[in-house]
């Protein structure tokens, strides 16, 4: 199965990032928007299996992915918190 590894990184980091920001709406709609915006700004990284060389290489690079992902999640939260798609 084809999978975008960045989705996992976003899922993994989002709860921590959300916990640090009180002023952002945490309903499903806004959280999905935050994920979508962040993932659109991150380079997708597809792999076909959790086993094998590609994934091992990804693990070694994980710290850099996390730093980039945190930056994009923070930016995405600012966008959504200024313009939530629903009425407040
Ligand atoms: Zn919301």
PDB file of the backbone (N, CA, C, O) and the ligand in Angstrom, with CONECT records:
HET     ZN  A 101       1
ATOM      1  N   UNK A   1       0.841  -1.200   0.000  1.00  0.00           N
ATOM      2  CA  UNK A   1       0.000   0.000   0.000  1.00  0.00           C
ATOM      3  C   UNK A   1       0.875   1.247   0.000  1.00  0.00           C
ATOM      4  O   UNK A   1       1.864   1.336   0.727  1.00  0.00           O
ATOM      5  N   UNK A   2       0.495   2.179  -0.809  1.00  0.00           N
ATOM      6  CA  UNK A   2       1.254   3.421  -0.905  1.00  0.00           C
ATOM      7  C   UNK A   2       0.857   4.353   0.243  1.00  0.00           C
ATOM      8  O   UNK A   2      -0.325   4.531   0.535  1.00  0.00           O
ATOM      9  N   UNK A   3       1.847   4.929   0.873  1.00  0.00           N
ATOM     10  CA  UNK A   3       1.558   5.774   2.018  1.00  0.00           C
ATOM     11  C   UNK A   3       2.473   6.988   2.033  1.00  0.00           C
ATOM     12  O   UNK A   3       3.653   6.897   1.696  1.00  0.00           O
ATOM     13  N   UNK A   4       1.917   8.115   2.425  1.00  0.00           N
ATOM     14  CA  UNK A   4       2.734   9.323   2.571  1.00  0.00           C
ATOM     15  C   UNK A   4       3.218   9.400   4.020  1.00  0.00           C
ATOM     16  O   UNK A   4       2.432   9.609   4.944  1.00  0.00           O
ATOM     17  N   UNK A   5       4.500   9.229   4.188  1.00  0.00           N
ATOM     18  CA  UNK A   5       5.069   9.210   5.541  1.00  0.00           C
ATOM     19  C   UNK A   5       4.798  10.502   6.292  1.00  0.00           C
ATOM     20  O   UNK A   5       4.661  10.498   7.515  1.00  0.00           O
ATOM     21  N   UNK A   6       4.720  11.621   5.552  1.00  0.00           N
ATOM     22  CA  UNK A   6       4.512  12.901   6.216  1.00  0.00           C
ATOM     23  C   UNK A   6       3.172  12.948   6.957  1.00  0.00           C
ATOM     24  O   UNK A   6       3.028  13.663   7.949  1.00  0.00           O
ATOM     25  N   UNK A   7       2.188  12.174   6.462  1.00  0.00           N
ATOM     26  CA  UNK A   7       0.904  12.114   7.177  1.00  0.00           C
ATOM     27  C   UNK A   7       1.096  11.563   8.586  1.00  0.00           C
ATOM     28  O   UNK A   7       0.485  12.044   9.541  1.00  0.00           O
ATOM     29  N   UNK A   8       1.953  10.549   8.705  1.00  0.00           N
ATOM     30  CA  UNK A   8       2.241   9.975  10.017  1.00  0.00           C
ATOM     31  C   UNK A   8       2.938  10.990  10.923  1.00  0.00           C
ATOM     32  O   UNK A   8       2.632  11.099  12.110  1.00  0.00           O
ATOM     33  N   UNK A   9       3.880  11.729  10.335  1.00  0.00           N
ATOM     34  CA  UNK A   9       4.619  12.712  11.127  1.00  0.00           C
ATOM     35  C   UNK A   9       3.650  13.793  11.627  1.00  0.00           C
ATOM     36  O   UNK A   9       3.712  14.209  12.784  1.00  0.00           O
ATOM     37  N   UNK A  10       2.761  14.238  10.743  1.00  0.00           N
ATOM     38  CA  UNK A  10       1.787  15.264  11.129  1.00  0.00           C
ATOM     39  C   UNK A  10       0.863  14.733  12.235  1.00  0.00           C
ATOM     40  O   UNK A  10       0.631  15.414  13.233  1.00  0.00           O
ATOM     41  N   UNK A  11       0.340  13.516  12.052  1.00  0.00           N
ATOM     42  CA  UNK A  11      -0.539  12.922  13.058  1.00  0.00           C
ATOM     43  C   UNK A  11       0.158  12.807  14.416  1.00  0.00           C
ATOM     44  O   UNK A  11      -0.442  13.017  15.470  1.00  0.00           O
ATOM     45  N   UNK A  12       1.429  12.472  14.348  1.00  0.00           N
ATOM     46  CA  UNK A  12       2.220  12.232  15.545  1.00  0.00           C
ATOM     47  C   UNK A  12       2.487  13.545  16.306  1.00  0.00           C
ATOM     48  O   UNK A  12       2.462  13.575  17.536  1.00  0.00           O
ATOM     49  N   UNK A  13       2.740  14.619  15.558  1.00  0.00           N
ATOM     50  CA  UNK A  13       3.153  15.872  16.196  1.00  0.00           C
ATOM     51  C   UNK A  13       1.989  16.804  16.513  1.00  0.00           C
ATOM     52  O   UNK A  13       2.093  17.646  17.405  1.00  0.00           O
ATOM     53  N   UNK A  14       0.885  16.661  15.790  1.00  0.00           N
ATOM     54  CA  UNK A  14      -0.207  17.619  15.931  1.00  0.00           C
ATOM     55  C   UNK A  14      -0.743  17.771  17.361  1.00  0.00           C
ATOM     56  O   UNK A  14      -0.951  18.900  17.804  1.00  0.00           O
ATOM     57  N   UNK A  15      -0.974  16.669  18.100  1.00  0.00           N
ATOM     58  CA  UNK A  15      -1.512  16.848  19.464  1.00  0.00           C
ATOM     59  C   UNK A  15      -0.634  17.737  20.343  1.00  0.00           C
ATOM     60  O   UNK A  15      -1.145  18.555  21.107  1.00  0.00           O
ATOM     61  N   UNK A  16       0.688  17.578  20.237  1.00  0.00           N
ATOM     62  CA  UNK A  16       1.613  18.403  21.024  1.00  0.00           C
ATOM     63  C   UNK A  16       1.527  19.869  20.620  1.00  0.00           C
ATOM     64  O   UNK A  16       1.521  20.767  21.462  1.00  0.00           O
ATOM     65  N   UNK A  17       1.461  20.088  19.311  1.00  0.00           N
ATOM     66  CA  UNK A  17       1.420  21.464  18.814  1.00  0.00           C
ATOM     67  C   UNK A  17       0.103  22.126  19.235  1.00  0.00           C
ATOM     68  O   UNK A  17       0.090  23.273  19.682  1.00  0.00           O
ATOM     69  N   UNK A  18      -1.000  21.392  19.085  1.00  0.00           N
ATOM     70  CA  UNK A  18      -2.312  21.935  19.464  1.00  0.00           C
ATOM     71  C   UNK A  18      -2.354  22.278  20.950  1.00  0.00           C
ATOM     72  O   UNK A  18      -2.951  23.277  21.352  1.00  0.00           O
ATOM     73  N   UNK A  19      -1.715  21.439  21.757  1.00  0.00           N
ATOM     74  CA  UNK A  19      -1.735  21.639  23.206  1.00  0.00           C
ATOM     75  C   UNK A  19      -1.047  22.944  23.606  1.00  0.00           C
ATOM     76  O   UNK A  19      -1.349  23.523  24.649  1.00  0.00           O
ATOM     77  N   UNK A  20      -0.114  23.399  22.760  1.00  0.00           N
ATOM     78  CA  UNK A  20       0.626  24.620  23.076  1.00  0.00           C
ATOM     79  C   UNK A  20      -0.123  25.884  22.677  1.00  0.00           C
ATOM     80  O   UNK A  20       0.221  26.983  23.113  1.00  0.00           O
ATOM     81  N   UNK A  21      -1.153  25.724  21.842  1.00  0.00           N
ATOM     82  CA  UNK A  21      -1.879  26.897  21.353  1.00  0.00           C
ATOM     83  C   UNK A  21      -3.330  26.867  21.843  1.00  0.00           C
ATOM     84  O   UNK A  21      -4.144  26.068  21.381  1.00  0.00           O
ATOM     85  N   UNK A  22      -3.624  27.750  22.778  1.00  0.00           N
ATOM     86  CA  UNK A  22      -4.978  27.776  23.345  1.00  0.00           C
ATOM     87  C   UNK A  22      -5.976  28.465  22.421  1.00  0.00           C
ATOM     88  O   UNK A  22      -7.177  28.196  22.472  1.00  0.00           O
ATOM     89  N   UNK A  23      -5.458  29.362  21.571  1.00  0.00           N
ATOM     90  CA  UNK A  23      -6.367  30.222  20.808  1.00  0.00           C
ATOM     91  C   UNK A  23      -6.834  29.594  19.502  1.00  0.00           C
ATOM     92  O   UNK A  23      -7.589  30.216  18.755  1.00  0.00           O
ATOM     93  N   UNK A  24      -6.401  28.382  19.219  1.00  0.00           N
ATOM     94  CA  UNK A  24      -6.832  27.769  17.970  1.00  0.00           C
ATOM     95  C   UNK A  24      -7.975  26.781  18.229  1.00  0.00           C
ATOM     96  O   UNK A  24      -7.957  26.011  19.189  1.00  0.00           O
ATOM     97  N   UNK A  25      -8.980  26.835  17.323  1.00  0.00           N
ATOM     98  CA  UNK A  25     -10.129  25.935  17.432  1.00  0.00           C
ATOM     99  C   UNK A  25      -9.659  24.507  17.187  1.00  0.00           C
ATOM    100  O   UNK A  25      -8.880  24.248  16.270  1.00  0.00           O
ATOM    101  N   UNK A  26     -10.144  23.577  18.021  1.00  0.00           N
ATOM    102  CA  UNK A  26      -9.692  22.193  17.903  1.00  0.00           C
ATOM    103  C   UNK A  26     -10.802  21.255  17.429  1.00  0.00           C
ATOM    104  O   UNK A  26     -10.743  20.048  17.664  1.00  0.00           O
ATOM    105  N   UNK A  27     -11.822  21.820  16.756  1.00  0.00           N
ATOM    106  CA  UNK A  27     -12.862  20.947  16.206  1.00  0.00           C
ATOM    107  C   UNK A  27     -12.276  20.176  15.023  1.00  0.00           C
ATOM    108  O   UNK A  27     -11.218  20.530  14.503  1.00  0.00           O
ATOM    109  N   UNK A  28     -12.977  19.118  14.603  1.00  0.00           N
ATOM    110  CA  UNK A  28     -12.435  18.252  13.560  1.00  0.00           C
ATOM    111  C   UNK A  28     -12.183  19.025  12.259  1.00  0.00           C
ATOM    112  O   UNK A  28     -11.185  18.810  11.571  1.00  0.00           O
ATOM    113  N   UNK A  29     -13.116  19.928  11.945  1.00  0.00           N
ATOM    114  CA  UNK A  29     -12.992  20.697  10.706  1.00  0.00           C
ATOM    115  C   UNK A  29     -11.690  21.512  10.685  1.00  0.00           C
ATOM    116  O   UNK A  29     -10.954  21.496   9.699  1.00  0.00           O
ATOM    117  N   UNK A  30     -11.424  22.211  11.769  1.00  0.00           N
ATOM    118  CA  UNK A  30     -10.219  23.047  11.828  1.00  0.00           C
ATOM    119  C   UNK A  30      -8.956  22.194  11.889  1.00  0.00           C
ATOM    120  O   UNK A  30      -7.952  22.519  11.255  1.00  0.00           O
ATOM    121  N   UNK A  31      -9.006  21.106  12.652  1.00  0.00           N
ATOM    122  CA  UNK A  31      -7.837  20.234  12.751  1.00  0.00           C
ATOM    123  C   UNK A  31      -7.529  19.624  11.382  1.00  0.00           C
ATOM    124  O   UNK A  31      -6.364  19.509  10.999  1.00  0.00           O
ATOM    125  N   UNK A  32      -8.579  19.233  10.642  1.00  0.00           N
ATOM    126  CA  UNK A  32      -8.351  18.701   9.297  1.00  0.00           C
ATOM    127  C   UNK A  32      -7.771  19.769   8.381  1.00  0.00           C
ATOM    128  O   UNK A  32      -6.899  19.484   7.560  1.00  0.00           O
ATOM    129  N   UNK A  33      -8.256  21.002   8.524  1.00  0.00           N
ATOM    130  CA  UNK A  33      -7.705  22.106   7.724  1.00  0.00           C
ATOM    131  C   UNK A  33      -6.226  22.306   8.032  1.00  0.00           C
ATOM    132  O   UNK A  33      -5.415  22.483   7.123  1.00  0.00           O
ATOM    133  N   UNK A  34      -5.879  22.278   9.312  1.00  0.00           N
ATOM    134  CA  UNK A  34      -4.482  22.459   9.718  1.00  0.00           C
ATOM    135  C   UNK A  34      -3.616  21.370   9.087  1.00  0.00           C
ATOM    136  O   UNK A  34      -2.542  21.643   8.551  1.00  0.00           O
ATOM    137  N   UNK A  35      -4.103  20.133   9.162  1.00  0.00           N
ATOM    138  CA  UNK A  35      -3.351  19.015   8.571  1.00  0.00           C
ATOM    139  C   UNK A  35      -3.192  19.197   7.065  1.00  0.00           C
ATOM    140  O   UNK A  35      -2.109  18.996   6.516  1.00  0.00           O
ATOM    141  N   UNK A  36      -4.282  19.578   6.406  1.00  0.00           N
ATOM    142  CA  UNK A  36      -4.242  19.720   4.941  1.00  0.00           C
ATOM    143  C   UNK A  36      -3.265  20.819   4.530  1.00  0.00           C
ATOM    144  O   UNK A  36      -2.470  20.634   3.609  1.00  0.00           O
ATOM    145  N   UNK A  37      -3.326  21.957   5.212  1.00  0.00           N
ATOM    146  CA  UNK A  37      -2.442  23.075   4.859  1.00  0.00           C
ATOM    147  C   UNK A  37      -0.985  22.673   5.086  1.00  0.00           C
ATOM    148  O   UNK A  37      -0.130  22.911   4.233  1.00  0.00           O
ATOM    149  N   UNK A  38      -0.712  22.071   6.226  1.00  0.00           N
ATOM    150  CA  UNK A  38       0.662  21.677   6.536  1.00  0.00           C
ATOM    151  C   UNK A  38       1.170  20.652   5.520  1.00  0.00           C
ATOM    152  O   UNK A  38       2.290  20.767   5.022  1.00  0.00           O
ATOM    153  N   UNK A  39       0.332  19.639   5.212  1.00  0.00           N
ATOM    154  CA  UNK A  39       0.769  18.597   4.277  1.00  0.00           C
ATOM    155  C   UNK A  39       0.973  19.152   2.870  1.00  0.00           C
ATOM    156  O   UNK A  39       1.853  18.687   2.147  1.00  0.00           O
ATOM    157  N   UNK A  40       0.173  20.139   2.474  1.00  0.00           N
ATOM    158  CA  UNK A  40       0.364  20.750   1.159  1.00  0.00           C
ATOM    159  C   UNK A  40       1.674  21.520   1.084  1.00  0.00           C
ATOM    160  O   UNK A  40       2.242  21.672   0.002  1.00  0.00           O
ATOM    161  N   UNK A  41       2.152  22.003   2.209  1.00  0.00           N
ATOM    162  CA  UNK A  41       3.393  22.770   2.217  1.00  0.00           C
ATOM    163  C   UNK A  41       4.625  21.903   2.443  1.00  0.00           C
ATOM    164  O   UNK A  41       5.757  22.355   2.272  1.00  0.00           O
ATOM    165  N   UNK A  42       4.393  20.660   2.826  1.00  0.00           N
ATOM    166  CA  UNK A  42       5.514  19.748   3.051  1.00  0.00           C
ATOM    167  C   UNK A  42       5.706  18.868   1.816  1.00  0.00           C
ATOM    168  O   UNK A  42       4.740  18.508   1.143  1.00  0.00           O
ATOM    169  N   UNK A  43       6.941  18.532   1.532  1.00  0.00           N
ATOM    170  CA  UNK A  43       7.202  17.624   0.418  1.00  0.00           C
ATOM    171  C   UNK A  43       6.709  16.234   0.800  1.00  0.00           C
ATOM    172  O   UNK A  43       7.138  15.689   1.816  1.00  0.00           O
ATOM    173  N   UNK A  44       5.812  15.648  -0.001  1.00  0.00           N
ATOM    174  CA  UNK A  44       5.334  14.303   0.343  1.00  0.00           C
ATOM    175  C   UNK A  44       6.457  13.285   0.241  1.00  0.00           C
ATOM    176  O   UNK A  44       7.393  13.436  -0.545  1.00  0.00           O
ATOM    177  N   UNK A  45       6.340  12.255   1.051  1.00  0.00           N
ATOM    178  CA  UNK A  45       7.377  11.235   1.053  1.00  0.00           C
ATOM    179  C   UNK A  45       6.685   9.880   1.051  1.00  0.00           C
ATOM    180  O   UNK A  45       6.254   9.387   2.093  1.00  0.00           O
ATOM    181  N   UNK A  46       6.585   9.293  -0.121  1.00  0.00           N
ATOM    182  CA  UNK A  46       5.820   8.059  -0.256  1.00  0.00           C
ATOM    183  C   UNK A  46       6.701   6.842  -0.085  1.00  0.00           C
ATOM    184  O   UNK A  46       7.852   6.813  -0.520  1.00  0.00           O
ATOM    185  N   UNK A  47       6.138   5.846   0.553  1.00  0.00           N
ATOM    186  CA  UNK A  47       6.820   4.556   0.607  1.00  0.00           C
ATOM    187  C   UNK A  47       5.774   3.469   0.523  1.00  0.00           C
ATOM    188  O   UNK A  47       4.584   3.728   0.704  1.00  0.00           O
ATOM    189  N   UNK A  48       6.215   2.246   0.246  1.00  0.00           N
ATOM    190  CA  UNK A  48       5.267   1.170   0.003  1.00  0.00           C
ATOM    191  C   UNK A  48       5.219   0.171   1.143  1.00  0.00           C
ATOM    192  O   UNK A  48       4.323  -0.673   1.180  1.00  0.00           O
ATOM    193  N   UNK A  49       6.145   0.244   2.059  1.00  0.00           N
ATOM    194  CA  UNK A  49       6.147  -0.724   3.149  1.00  0.00           C
ATOM    195  C   UNK A  49       6.888  -0.148   4.337  1.00  0.00           C
ATOM    196  O   UNK A  49       7.795   0.670   4.183  1.00  0.00           O
ATOM    197  N   UNK A  50       6.494  -0.579   5.519  1.00  0.00           N
ATOM    198  CA  UNK A  50       7.191  -0.134   6.717  1.00  0.00           C
ATOM    199  C   UNK A  50       8.528  -0.848   6.877  1.00  0.00           C
ATOM    200  O   UNK A  50       9.408  -0.384   7.603  1.00  0.00           O
ATOM    201  N   UNK A  51       8.672  -1.973   6.196  1.00  0.00           N
ATOM    202  CA  UNK A  51       9.923  -2.710   6.268  1.00  0.00           C
ATOM    203  C   UNK A  51      10.788  -2.326   5.080  1.00  0.00           C
ATOM    204  O   UNK A  51      10.286  -1.933   4.027  1.00  0.00           O
ATOM    205  N   UNK A  52      12.096  -2.447   5.268  1.00  0.00           N
ATOM    206  CA  UNK A  52      12.966  -2.217   4.124  1.00  0.00           C
ATOM    207  C   UNK A  52      13.773  -0.956   4.236  1.00  0.00           C
ATOM    208  O   UNK A  52      13.609  -0.159   5.160  1.00  0.00           O
ATOM    209  N   UNK A  53      14.644  -0.796   3.279  1.00  0.00           N
ATOM    210  CA  UNK A  53      15.671   0.237   3.309  1.00  0.00           C
ATOM    211  C   UNK A  53      15.140   1.650   3.388  1.00  0.00           C
ATOM    212  O   UNK A  53      15.674   2.473   4.132  1.00  0.00           O
ATOM    213  N   UNK A  54      14.087   1.947   2.627  1.00  0.00           N
ATOM    214  CA  UNK A  54      13.624   3.328   2.573  1.00  0.00           C
ATOM    215  C   UNK A  54      13.208   3.796   3.952  1.00  0.00           C
ATOM    216  O   UNK A  54      13.559   4.894   4.382  1.00  0.00           O
ATOM    217  N   UNK A  55      12.454   2.949   4.644  1.00  0.00           N
ATOM    218  CA  UNK A  55      11.949   3.384   5.938  1.00  0.00           C
ATOM    219  C   UNK A  55      13.078   3.563   6.945  1.00  0.00           C
ATOM    220  O   UNK A  55      13.022   4.474   7.771  1.00  0.00           O
ATOM    221  N   UNK A  56      14.094   2.720   6.893  1.00  0.00           N
ATOM    222  CA  UNK A  56      15.234   2.878   7.800  1.00  0.00           C
ATOM    223  C   UNK A  56      15.932   4.210   7.574  1.00  0.00           C
ATOM    224  O   UNK A  56      16.342   4.886   8.517  1.00  0.00           O
ATOM    225  N   UNK A  57      16.057   4.569   6.307  1.00  0.00           N
ATOM    226  CA  UNK A  57      16.673   5.832   5.986  1.00  0.00           C
ATOM    227  C   UNK A  57      15.823   6.979   6.542  1.00  0.00           C
ATOM    228  O   UNK A  57      16.352   7.965   7.055  1.00  0.00           O
ATOM    229  N   UNK A  58      14.511   6.838   6.435  1.00  0.00           N
ATOM    230  CA  UNK A  58      13.609   7.874   6.947  1.00  0.00           C
ATOM    231  C   UNK A  58      13.813   8.062   8.450  1.00  0.00           C
ATOM    232  O   UNK A  58      13.850   9.189   8.943  1.00  0.00           O
ATOM    233  N   UNK A  59      13.945   6.946   9.174  1.00  0.00           N
ATOM    234  CA  UNK A  59      14.156   7.040  10.620  1.00  0.00           C
ATOM    235  C   UNK A  59      15.380   7.872  10.958  1.00  0.00           C
ATOM    236  O   UNK A  59      15.371   8.662  11.901  1.00  0.00           O
ATOM    237  N   UNK A  60      16.424   7.684  10.181  1.00  0.00           N
ATOM    238  CA  UNK A  60      17.642   8.459  10.427  1.00  0.00           C
ATOM    239  C   UNK A  60      17.410   9.945  10.198  1.00  0.00           C
ATOM    240  O   UNK A  60      18.050  10.786  10.829  1.00  0.00           O
ATOM    241  N   UNK A  61      16.497  10.262   9.297  1.00  0.00           N
ATOM    242  CA  UNK A  61      16.266  11.655   8.937  1.00  0.00           C
ATOM    243  C   UNK A  61      15.110  12.270   9.728  1.00  0.00           C
ATOM    244  O   UNK A  61      14.736  13.419   9.491  1.00  0.00           O
ATOM    245  N   UNK A  62      14.546  11.506  10.666  1.00  0.00           N
ATOM    246  CA  UNK A  62      13.312  11.908  11.308  1.00  0.00           C
ATOM    247  C   UNK A  62      13.391  13.254  12.030  1.00  0.00           C
ATOM    248  O   UNK A  62      12.430  14.023  12.019  1.00  0.00           O
ATOM    249  N   UNK A  63      14.526  13.533  12.649  1.00  0.00           N
ATOM    250  CA  UNK A  63      14.650  14.789  13.390  1.00  0.00           C
ATOM    251  C   UNK A  63      14.435  15.990  12.473  1.00  0.00           C
ATOM    252  O   UNK A  63      13.776  16.958  12.851  1.00  0.00           O
ATOM    253  N   UNK A  64      14.991  15.922  11.274  1.00  0.00           N
ATOM    254  CA  UNK A  64      14.819  17.021  10.325  1.00  0.00           C
ATOM    255  C   UNK A  64      13.367  17.120   9.863  1.00  0.00           C
ATOM    256  O   UNK A  64      12.819  18.217   9.752  1.00  0.00           O
ATOM    257  N   UNK A  65      12.734  15.949   9.591  1.00  0.00           N
ATOM    258  CA  UNK A  65      11.328  15.961   9.199  1.00  0.00           C
ATOM    259  C   UNK A  65      10.477  16.597  10.281  1.00  0.00           C
ATOM    260  O   UNK A  65       9.575  17.384   9.996  1.00  0.00           O
ATOM    261  N   UNK A  66      10.774  16.249  11.528  1.00  0.00           N
ATOM    262  CA  UNK A  66       9.969  16.774  12.631  1.00  0.00           C
ATOM    263  C   UNK A  66      10.106  18.282  12.734  1.00  0.00           C
ATOM    264  O   UNK A  66       9.126  18.982  12.992  1.00  0.00           O
ATOM    265  N   UNK A  67      11.321  18.786  12.534  1.00  0.00           N
ATOM    266  CA  UNK A  67      11.529  20.230  12.612  1.00  0.00           C
ATOM    267  C   UNK A  67      10.736  20.943  11.516  1.00  0.00           C
ATOM    268  O   UNK A  67      10.072  21.948  11.774  1.00  0.00           O
ATOM    269  N   UNK A  68      10.809  20.418  10.295  1.00  0.00           N
ATOM    270  CA  UNK A  68      10.066  21.025   9.183  1.00  0.00           C
ATOM    271  C   UNK A  68       8.565  20.946   9.421  1.00  0.00           C
ATOM    272  O   UNK A  68       7.828  21.898   9.164  1.00  0.00           O
ATOM    273  N   UNK A  69       8.124  19.786   9.920  1.00  0.00           N
ATOM    274  CA  UNK A  69       6.698  19.580  10.121  1.00  0.00           C
ATOM    275  C   UNK A  69       6.166  20.508  11.216  1.00  0.00           C
ATOM    276  O   UNK A  69       5.081  21.073  11.079  1.00  0.00           O
ATOM    277  N   UNK A  70       6.922  20.662  12.291  1.00  0.00           N
ATOM    278  CA  UNK A  70       6.507  21.572  13.365  1.00  0.00           C
ATOM    279  C   UNK A  70       6.347  22.997  12.841  1.00  0.00           C
ATOM    280  O   UNK A  70       5.405  23.702  13.204  1.00  0.00           O
ATOM    281  N   UNK A  71       7.273  23.407  11.990  1.00  0.00           N
ATOM    282  CA  UNK A  71       7.228  24.750  11.424  1.00  0.00           C
ATOM    283  C   UNK A  71       5.966  24.933  10.574  1.00  0.00           C
ATOM    284  O   UNK A  71       5.271  25.942  10.687  1.00  0.00           O
ATOM    285  N   UNK A  72       5.680  23.944   9.722  1.00  0.00           N
ATOM    286  CA  UNK A  72       4.507  24.046   8.844  1.00  0.00           C
ATOM    287  C   UNK A  72       3.202  23.938   9.633  1.00  0.00           C
ATOM    288  O   UNK A  72       2.222  24.605   9.303  1.00  0.00           O
ATOM    289  N   UNK A  73       3.184  23.104  10.672  1.00  0.00           N
ATOM    290  CA  UNK A  73       1.976  22.980  11.495  1.00  0.00           C
ATOM    291  C   UNK A  73       1.682  24.296  12.210  1.00  0.00           C
ATOM    292  O   UNK A  73       0.529  24.713  12.319  1.00  0.00           O
ATOM    293  N   UNK A  74       2.734  24.937  12.690  1.00  0.00           N
ATOM    294  CA  UNK A  74       2.558  26.204  13.391  1.00  0.00           C
ATOM    295  C   UNK A  74       2.011  27.266  12.441  1.00  0.00           C
ATOM    296  O   UNK A  74       1.099  28.014  12.793  1.00  0.00           O
ATOM    297  N   UNK A  75       2.575  27.325  11.232  1.00  0.00           N
ATOM    298  CA  UNK A  75       2.080  28.270  10.225  1.00  0.00           C
ATOM    299  C   UNK A  75       0.626  27.974   9.865  1.00  0.00           C
ATOM    300  O   UNK A  75      -0.192  28.887   9.755  1.00  0.00           O
ATOM    301  N   UNK A  76       0.311  26.689   9.681  1.00  0.00           N
ATOM    302  CA  UNK A  76      -1.051  26.280   9.306  1.00  0.00           C
ATOM    303  C   UNK A  76      -2.043  26.654  10.405  1.00  0.00           C
ATOM    304  O   UNK A  76      -3.171  27.055  10.116  1.00  0.00           O
ATOM    305  N   UNK A  77      -1.625  26.522  11.662  1.00  0.00           N
ATOM    306  CA  UNK A  77      -2.511  26.872  12.774  1.00  0.00           C
ATOM    307  C   UNK A  77      -2.794  28.353  12.799  1.00  0.00           C
ATOM    308  O   UNK A  77      -3.908  28.774  13.110  1.00  0.00           O
ATOM    309  N   UNK A  78      -1.783  29.154  12.471  1.00  0.00           N
ATOM    310  CA  UNK A  78      -1.998  30.598  12.431  1.00  0.00           C
ATOM    311  C   UNK A  78      -3.015  30.961  11.348  1.00  0.00           C
ATOM    312  O   UNK A  78      -3.886  31.805  11.556  1.00  0.00           O
ATOM    313  N   UNK A  79      -2.890  30.306  10.182  1.00  0.00           N
ATOM    314  CA  UNK A  79      -3.824  30.559   9.082  1.00  0.00           C
ATOM    315  C   UNK A  79      -5.250  30.210   9.513  1.00  0.00           C
ATOM    316  O   UNK A  79      -6.173  31.004   9.330  1.00  0.00           O
ATOM    317  N   UNK A  80      -5.423  29.016  10.088  1.00  0.00           N
ATOM    318  CA  UNK A  80      -6.761  28.540  10.446  1.00  0.00           C
ATOM    319  C   UNK A  80      -7.347  29.353  11.608  1.00  0.00           C
ATOM    320  O   UNK A  80      -8.545  29.631  11.637  1.00  0.00           O
ATOM    321  N   UNK A  81      -6.496  29.726  12.555  1.00  0.00           N
ATOM    322  CA  UNK A  81      -7.032  30.458  13.705  1.00  0.00           C
ATOM    323  C   UNK A  81      -7.488  31.871  13.294  1.00  0.00           C
ATOM    324  O   UNK A  81      -8.385  32.434  13.921  1.00  0.00           O
ATOM    325  N   UNK A  82      -6.883  32.436  12.255  1.00  0.00           N
ATOM    326  CA  UNK A  82      -7.322  33.749  11.768  1.00  0.00           C
ATOM    327  C   UNK A  82      -8.574  33.654  10.925  1.00  0.00           C
ATOM    328  O   UNK A  82      -9.421  34.546  10.942  1.00  0.00           O
ATOM    329  N   UNK A  83      -8.685  32.531  10.167  1.00  0.00           N
ATOM    330  CA  UNK A  83      -9.812  32.383   9.259  1.00  0.00           C
ATOM    331  C   UNK A  83     -10.416  30.993   9.360  1.00  0.00           C
ATOM    332  O   UNK A  83     -10.288  30.199   8.427  1.00  0.00           O
ATOM    333  N   UNK A  84     -11.072  30.681  10.471  1.00  0.00           N
ATOM    334  CA  UNK A  84     -11.726  29.362  10.534  1.00  0.00           C
ATOM    335  C   UNK A  84     -12.843  29.306   9.503  1.00  0.00           C
ATOM    336  O   UNK A  84     -13.485  30.322   9.235  1.00  0.00           O
ATOM    337  N   UNK A  85     -13.084  28.141   8.924  1.00  0.00           N
ATOM    338  CA  UNK A  85     -14.070  28.024   7.847  1.00  0.00           C
ATOM    339  C   UNK A  85     -15.504  28.112   8.356  1.00  0.00           C
ATOM    340  O   UNK A  85     -16.433  28.365   7.590  1.00  0.00           O
ATOM    341  N   UNK A  86     -15.673  27.897   9.667  1.00  0.00           N
ATOM    342  CA  UNK A  86     -17.024  27.961  10.233  1.00  0.00           C
ATOM    343  C   UNK A  86     -17.173  29.241  11.046  1.00  0.00           C
ATOM    344  O   UNK A  86     -16.183  29.897  11.366  1.00  0.00           O
ATOM    345  N   UNK A  87     -18.404  29.591  11.376  1.00  0.00           N
ATOM    346  CA  UNK A  87     -18.653  30.766  12.225  1.00  0.00           C
ATOM    347  C   UNK A  87     -18.228  30.426  13.657  1.00  0.00           C
ATOM    348  O   UNK A  87     -18.423  29.307  14.131  1.00  0.00           O
ATOM    349  N   UNK A  88     -17.649  31.411  14.326  1.00  0.00           N
ATOM    350  CA  UNK A  88     -17.143  31.174  15.685  1.00  0.00           C
ATOM    351  C   UNK A  88     -18.325  31.023  16.645  1.00  0.00           C
ATOM    352  O   UNK A  88     -18.125  30.818  17.842  1.00  0.00           O
TER     353      UNK A  88
HETATM  354 ZN    ZN A 101     -13.242  24.830  14.356  1.00  0.00          ZN
END
